[in-house]
Amino acid sequence: MTDTHYDVIVVGTGAGGGTLAHRLAPTGKRILLLEKGGYLPRERDNWDSTAVFVKGKYRAPEFWFDKHGDRFPPEVNYYVGGNTKFYGAALFRLRPEDFGELRHHDGVSPAWPLRYDDLEPYYTQAEHLYRVHGRHGEDPSEGPASAQYAYPPVQHEPRIQQLSDDLEKQGLHPFHLPVGVDLTQDDRGGAAHGSACIRCDRVDGFPCLLGAKSDAQVICVDPALAHANVEMVTHADVRRLGTTPDGRSVTQVVATLGDGSTAEFSADIVVVACGAVNSAALLLRSADDRHPRGLANSSDVVGRYYMRHNNLALMAISREPNDTTFQKTLALNDWYLGSDDWDHPLGGIQMLGKSDSAQIHGEAPRWAGAVTPDLPFEVIARHAVDFWLCGEDLPVADNRVTLDRDGGIHLALDEKNNIAGLQRLRHRLQGMLGHLGMHEHQLLSHSIYLHKGMPIGATAHQAGTVRFGTDPRASALDVHCKAHDLDNLYVVDTSFFPSIGAVNPSLTAIANALRVGDHIAERLR
C-alpha cells in the first residue's frame, strides 16, 4: 500500500465499527477498516456444539488476568464482524428509564448525556438495517417507536407458544423477542422457499453458515466494501496510536500485520471500535508525553467503570418433550424496573437457543449431584427449556482494565455487584415452573453459555470503559463520542456506555454508530 493516508480509519469491524463504516461508505470519502482477525472459516464445525461451546474452537487464543493476577480465557472472537459472528442476534432497545438515573439495590445507575428520544430515530434505522423481526407494542416496558419493525416477529413453535400462553395466564406480558435474521416465514411460521434462514437451532452462540444471521460482516462490512472508496486490511493488530507534538490529534495508527511486519496508517479522523476492553487497552497503550495516562484519559476514566451484565443461563425441564428447534422467540420484562414486593429493578428474561445433547454432556461435571438418576442426559436434552436472565450491574470505578509492564490486559471485577435483583428474578422464575408445565425443582445452571460459570470470562456484553458525558473531568468522550482531549479521535463500540441497562447492548451500539456516523459525515463535508 503506497498511499496510507485516509479520510477515516476505523479500528474494528463489529457492531460499532462495521455499522459506522456502512454509514460512511456512501460519502465517497476514503475509508480504511483495520480488523485484528480474518474472515471466519466456513466449515462444518461452525454448527458443531462440541467445537463451539465445549472446546471453544473459535475463541481468541489469548489470556487476560484477573485482579489476583490469575489468567483466564476471555469470551472474545477476532473475526470480520467481531463478536456479532457469535451473538444471539437479540436486538433490544434500552428502556427510556435506562437513559435517566435509576436507583438499584446496591447503588445508582447514572443518567446518560442524551435521552431515549435522541436515539429513537436511530433505533428504528438500526432495526430496519439489521432485519430485526418483532412487534412494537407487545412489551409494556418498551419506549415509543416511530415505526414498526420492518419484519414480523418470528413465530413461536408449539412448546414456546404454550409457554407464552401459560405466562399470560399468570397475568404477565410475554412478547416476541426481537431477533435479527434473514427469515421469510410461510403461513405456519416455517422457513418459506427462498428464505435465507432455515429456522435451525444454531442461531445462539454459533456463526451462521448461511449468512442468514444479521451480523456486522453480513449486514454492514461486506456491503461497505462494495464501495470503491472503502478498503479493509485483515489480520491487522493495532498496537498504538501516535499523536501530533501538541497532542491534539492522532496522526499515526500503528499495526502489526499477519506476516509480523509493522505498518503505519494515518487519517483525518480515527475511530476506535475494538470492544470495550481492547479499546481501553489501546488508548492506555498509546500513552505519550502529552497523554501520560493514555489517550483521551485526562479524566482518568479510561479503563474504569467496566460492565458486563449480571447474567444467569438456566435450564428448566419440561414435563412434556420440548421439540422446539428455533427457541429464541420469547422474552418477558414485567419485572424490568421492579415488582410488587421490590422497589428496585430485577431485569429481564428471554429464551436461549435450544440445548442439544453435546451441550448437556459438556455440563456433566458441573451438574454432578444436581440431576436425579431418572433424568439421564438424553432425556434432559429432549425436555430442556432454556432461559437467559439478565440484570444490570453498576458502573464501579474499580471495575477496570489496566495493563502490566509487558502489555498484558488485567481486568478487575467485583462479581457480586448488584446481584440481589437477579437473584429475585431467578426466584420468580423458579416459583412459576409448576404453572409453566415444568418440573418445579429442576432449574439447572447452564454455565456453558457463561464461559463455564466464570463470570469474569463472560465478556460478551462488555461495556463502559471509555464513557461519554458532558463533563471532561468525569468522562473520556463528548456526546458525539469524540475524545474530549483530541480533535479527531472517536470511540463507537459499547465502551461509551455510562450504564448498561438489562438488555443486550448490541442494538444500542448499532444505533449509536449510525448517529455518530451522521455526525462524522457532516464533519467530513
N, C-alpha and C positions, 0 to 999 in steps of 0.2 A: 504494500500500500504506500504510494508515494505522497499523496496528499492526506494528512492525518488531522486536518482541522475541519470541524463540523459546526453547523449551527447549533445542534443539540446532541449531546451524548446521554444515553440512558443506560445505567448500570443495573441489569436485572430485567428479566422478561416475564415476571409473574403477573398477579392480578393488578398491581400498581404500574410497574414499568411497561408491561406488554400493552395494557389498556392505554396508557399515555402515548406510546408510540403510534397506536392505531389512530388516536385522536389527532396527532400532529402530522401523520403521513400525508393527508391531502393538502397541507400548506405548501408543498413543494420545497420546503427547506431541507437541507442536507442533514440527515439524522443517522446516528450510529447506535446500534444496540450492542452492548457487551454482555455476554452470558457466560457464567462460570462453567456451565456444563455444555453438553451437546444435545442433539435430539434423542429422546428416549427410544431405545431399540424396540421395534415392533416384533414381538416374539410370543410364543405360547405362554411363557412364564408371566406375561403381563396379567393374565387372568388366573394364575395359579395361587391358591391361598397359602400353600406352604412357602413358595418362593417370596410372595409379597409380605405376608404377615409374620410367619414363623421364622423364616431365615432373613427377612429384611433385605432382600437382594438389591433393591433399588435405592435404599437409603445411602446417604453420603458416607463414604468410608473414613469418617473422621470422629474425633472425640473432643468434647468440651470438658470443663472441670466445674464441679460444684463448689459451694463455699468452704467445704472442708478440704478441697484440693483433690477429691476423688474424681476420676474421669468417668464420663458416661457418653453413650452414643445419642446425639440429638435426632429428633424426627424431622430431618430436612432432606430435600431432594434437589439436586442441582441438574436441572434439565431446562430446555427451552419450554417456557410455560411455568417454570418454578413449581411450587407446591400445588398449584392447581391441577397438575397432571394427576395427583393422587387424592385431591379433596373429594368430598361427597357431593359437591355442587349444590349444597343447601344455601340459597342466596336470599337471606333475610335483610330487611331494613332494621336499623336500630329503632326503638320506640321513641316518640317525641320526648318522653320524660328522660331518656338517656342523655339528651343534649343539655339538660339542666342539672343542677346539683341534686343528688339523691342520697338520702341518709340510709346507710346499711347498719346491720348489727354491729359490725366492727369498725365503722368509720364512715367517711363521706366519699362518694364518687363525685368528682368535681365537674363543674359545668364546662361545656365546650365554648370556644370563642365564636361559634356560629350556631344557628338554630336548625331544627329539623326542616323548617320551611326553606331555608337557604339551600339545603342539599336535596330537597324533594324532587325538583325537576331532573336532577342528575340520577337520582334513584330510578326514576321512570326510564330514563335513557339507558341506564345500566341494565335494567330488567329486560328491555327490548333487545339490546345488543347481545346479551348473554342467553337469549332464548329461554328466559325463565317461565316455567309453567306454574300457574297458581290462580287464585281468585281473591282479589281485594274485597274486603267486607266480611269475610268469614271470621276473622280473628278480632275480637273486641279490643285487644291491646294495641293494635297497629294504628299508625297515624293516617291522616288523609292522603289519598293518592290522586294525582292529577290525571292519571289514565289507568285503565285496567291493564292487567298483564296482556301481552300480545298473544299468549298461548294459553289454552285452557289447562286446568290442573291435571296432573297425572292421576288417572282414576285408581281408586283403591281396589286391590284384589279382595276376594270374599272374606278372608280372615281379618284383614285390616278394616274392611267396611264394617264387619261385626264389632270390632274394637271401637270404631268411631261411634256406632250406634249405642254401644254399652256406655261409653263415656258421656254421651248426650243424656242417657237415662239417669246419670248421676248429677245432672244439672250443669254439666261442663260444656265447653265450646271448642271441641277439636276442629281443626281446619286442615286443608290440603297444604302440605309442606311445599314451599316454593323451591323448585329444583330446576337447574339448568341442563337441559338435554335437547337434542335434536330429534324429537319424537312426534310422529303423526299417529294418532290413535284411530282405530276403527270403532264401530258402534259399540263394541263390548269392552273397549279400553285397551285392546291388544295393539301391537305394533302393526300399522297398516302397511300394505305393499308400497315400497318406496321409502318407508321410514328409515332414517339412518340408525336410530336407536331401536334395539330389538327387545327392550324391557327385560334385560337379563338381570342376574343377581350380582353383577360385578361393578356397579356404579360407585360404591362407597369404599374408598381406600385403594382402588385399583385404577391404573391407567386404562383408557378405553381404546381397544384395538381398532374400533370402527370410526374413531374420531367423532363420536356422537355425544360425548360429554362436553359441556361448554367450558373448556379450559382456556387459559390465556393464549396458548400456542394456536389452537384451532380457531378461536374467535377473533383474535387480535394480531398476533405476531405474523402468522402466515399471510393474512390479507395485507398487513402493513408492508411486508417485504415485496408484495406485488407492485409497489410504487418504486419507480426507478431511483427516487431520492433517498430511499431507506436501505441501509446496509446492516448486516449483523456479523459479528465475529464471535464464534462459539469457542469454548474452552479458553476463555479469557478471564483469568482470575485477577480482578482489580485489587492491587495491593496498597495503593496510596494515591491521594490527590495532592497536587502541588499548587501553591498559590503565588500570586504576584508579590513583589518585595514589600508592598504596603499591606499585604494580607487581605485585601478586599475582594479578590476574585480568584476563582480556581482556574489555573492555566494548564495544568497537566493532569492527565489520567494515566497512571502507570499500571500496566497489567503484565502478568506472567502468562504467556501463551502455552498452548498444549505441547509444543516442542521444547519447552523450557526456556525459550528466549523471552526477552523483555521488550515490550512495545510501549510507546508513549503516544497519546492522542490528546487533542485539545478541542475545545468548543466554546462558543459564546455562552451557552447555558449547559450546565451539568446537572443531571438528575440521578439521584441515588435511590435504588429500589431493590435492595439485596435481601429484604427480610429484616425484621426488627433487630435481631441480634447482630447479623452481619453488617447491616447499615451502620449501627452504632460502632461496631468494631472497626469498620473502615474509617469513620470520622476520627475515632480515637487514635488509630494507627497513623493518621495523617498529621499528627501534631508537628508544629514547626515553631520558629522563634516568635512569630506573631500570634500563634494559637498554641501555646504550650500545653493546654489541657485537651487538645484535639480541635478539629474544625467544628464551627458552629456551637462551641462549648464555653463561651464566656460565662454562661449561667451555671455551669457545672451540672447540667441535667442530662447531657448525652450519656446514654447507657443506663440511666436511672429510670425508675417507675415501670420496670418490665412487668407485663401482664400476660396471662395465657389462659384465662378462664379457670374456674373450678368445675371439673367435669367428672361424670360417672358414666361409664358404659355398663349397662346391666342387661341381663338376660332372664326373662321370665319363661316359665314352662306352661304352655297352653294345654288344657285338658284334651282338646281335640287337636289333631295334627294341623300344623301350620304349613300349608303348601304354597305360601306366597313366594313369588320369585322376586319381583321388584317391590321391596318392602318400604322403601324410603318415601312414603307418600303422606304421612300424617304428623301433625305437631299439636301441642297444647300449651297455651300461655296463660291460663287462668290465674296462676299464682306468680306471674312475672314480677308484679310490683308489690305483692303482699297477699295475705289471706285473712280470713275472719278471726284468726287467733294469733296473728303475727303482723306487726306493723312495718316489717322490712321486706324487701324483695327476696323471693325464693329463686326464681329463674324459670327456665322453660324445659319442656320435654319434647323430644322428637324421635322418630324412628331411625334406627340404623339399618345398614344393609343386612340382608338375611344371612345368618350364620350357616356355615356348612361343616361337614364332619372334620375336615382338616383343621379348621379354626378351633373346633371343640377339643380335638385331641391336643392342639397346641396349648390349651388352657389346663390340661390334665394335672400337671404338678401343682398348680395354684389351687385347684379345686379339691385336693386330697381331703377327704372327710366332709366335704360340703355337699356331696351328691349321694343320695341313698342308693343302695345296691339294685333296687328295682328300676332305676333310671340309668341304664347304660348310655354311653356317649352317643350311640347311633339313635337312640330314642330321643335324647335331648336335642340333637340336631334336627330331627323331624318336627319336634314340638316347640322349638325355640321361637320366642318373640323378643326382638332386640330393641332396647331403648337407649337413648343418649340424653342424659340430664346435664344441663348447662347452667351454671351460676356465675355471677360476676365476682371476680377478685378485684381488689382495690389497688390503685397505684401507690406503691410504697417506695420511698427514695432509696432504701437499702436493698430492694429487689433490683439488681442491676447487673449490667455487663461491664466487665473490666478485662484488661489484657495483662498478661505477665511479661517479663522481660524478653521471653522468647516469642512473643506474639500469640501465645495460647489464649483461647477465649475462656473466661471464667464467668459463670452465671450463678449469682447468689439469689436464693428464692426462699421465702417463707411459705412452706407448703400448707400451712394451717390458716392462711389469710382469708377471713370472712367465709368460712365453710359452714356456718350454722344454717344459713338459708338452704344450701344444697342438701344438708342432712335432713332438714324438714321436708324438702321436695321428695327425697327418697322415701321417707316415711309415708308421705301422701300416696305415692305410687304403690308402696307395699300394702297399705291399708285397703286399696281398691282391688287388688288382684283377684280376690274371690268373686267380685262383681263383674270382672272382665273375662271370665272363663279361664283363669289361670290357677295353677297350684298356689295356695296362699303363702307358703313359706319358702318357695323356691325362687329367690331373686338373686341371681349369681353375678359376681363381679366379672365383667367381660374385659379383662385387662389387656387383651391382645390389641384392642383398639386404643389403649392408653399406654403404649410402649411398655408392655409387661408390668403395668402397675407402678411405673416410676413417674410420678408427677413432673419431675424436673425434665425428664426426657421427652415428655409430650409437648413439643414445641409448635405444633401445627397452627395454633391460634396466637402465636407470639405477637405482641404489640407494645407500643408505648415508650420506646426508648429514646425517641427524638421528638418529644411532644411539641405541638404547636400552641400558640397563645398570643395575646396582645402585649404581654409584659416581657421584654427581653431579659429581665433578671430572673424569670421563672420558667422560661420556655426557650427552645432552640430555634423554632420556626415561627414565622408570622402566619397570618390567617390564610395566605396563599401557599403555605408550605415552603416558602423561601427562607433560608437561614437568615436570622437577624444580623449575623456578623459578616455575611458575604453577599455580594451583589448578584451572583449568578449560580448559586447552589440551591437546589430543591431536593426534597425527600418526599416520595409519594407512595411508599408501602404503608403498612399498618404501624410503622414507627411513630407517626404523627398523632396517634390516638391519645388524648388525655385521660380517657376512661374507655372501657371495652364493652359495657353492657353485658347482656347474657344471650346474645345470638351470634352465630358465626360471623366473623368480621369481613369476609371476602367482598360482599356486595358494597359495603361502605368504602372499602379500599378502591373498588372499581369506580363507584360514583365520584369519589374524591379525585381520582386520576382524571376523569372526564372534566371535572370542574377546574382543576389545576391546568389541564391541557388547554382549556379555553383561555385561561389567563396567560399562559406562555405563548400561545398562538397570537394573541393580541400584542404581547410584548415584541414578538418577532416581526410583526407588521410595522 
